Amino acid sequence: MKQKILLLETLAEEAMEILLADKDYEIVLALDEEVLQKEIAEGNIQAIITRGKGQVRASLMDQIPSLQVIARAGVGLDNIDVAEATKRKIKVVNAPNSNANTIAEHTLALMLNLQRNLYSAFTMVKEGRWKDRGTYAGDELHGKTLGILGMGNIGKKVARIAEAFGMNICYWSEREEPVPYPLRSFEEVLQTSDLVSLHLPLTDETEHLINEKAFVHMKTGALLVNTARGKIIDQKALFEALKSGKLGGFAADVLEEEPPAEDNPLLTLPNTLITAHVGSLTKTTYTQICTMTVENTLAILEGKEHAPNCIFNRKDLGI
């Protein structure tokens, strides 16, 4: 019986071609629980590849003692129990830095749309309301202060693009970074920024970091952009800040609950712009992420050379 690679979600066509060309492995797509349990029962699963929805927790690892690799075609690992995998000596693979450019672009697109009120402007014309241009209210990024929370790869790219727009940059991060922008305290960034952009990982420390207390510190009318993780923001406090006018607007590619419930109050507000977690789904980046993940997974299983930083838990595994 061939060894198996189990896919919990679909991948880019180019990545699937790479997988199917490798005759040493049987590639199994398990998109529902029935198929998943059938494949688990047959055994011989060496690797799992998922994207952002497929959950790989201890209960699933318990059923697959032959598992060697858990791979996520993406960067964040919220849907994988990394600590549990590490205990079992399972390599956790991701695609670090693969989405930095596209998320930075998406972040600036959201900023521009929110600051210049472009969605309303587009709608005005499509609905035949050209004369309403007299009521248009928007502003520009130039001269505004952008506060970046999390100066990692994405944060740095956002800062450089925003600087080209003529924005003033400050940031807060867990450590000082070699960037030409001032490091400020968390509260000072909130107090002095016209726009705040989130680029932090989701951890116990960052969950609901932006809460009622944080909104009190922010400038009245400031704008908030989130392309990181939805749970970094307390959604109830966010709604109240938007509704009261304390927060001038909110744009995001991520929410605490995805997809949002039909009665999610955020969707009723005129000063919110939300995309369906599509920041990394450009053809270029999506293909790159999937092919990179597949190539590294196969290389690890076959004992071949792979990207040195693709194994997320390499230090804990002593690799």
Secondary structure, DSSP 8 states (H G I E B T S, - for coil): --EEEEESS---HHHHHHHHH-TTEEEEE--SHHHHHHHHHH--EEEEEE-SS--B-HHHHHH-TT--EEEESSS--TTB-HHHHHHTT-EEE--TTTTHHHHHHHHHHHHHHHHHTHHHHHHHHHTT-GGGGGG-----STT-EEEEE--SHHHHHHHHHHHHTT-EEEEE-SS--SSSS-B--HHHHHHH-SEEEE-----TTTTT-BSHHHHHHS-TTEEEEE-S-GGGB-HHHHHHHHHHTSEEEEEES--SSSS--TT-GGGG-TTEEE--S-TT-SHHHHHHHHHHHHHHHHHHHTT----TT-BTTHHHHT-
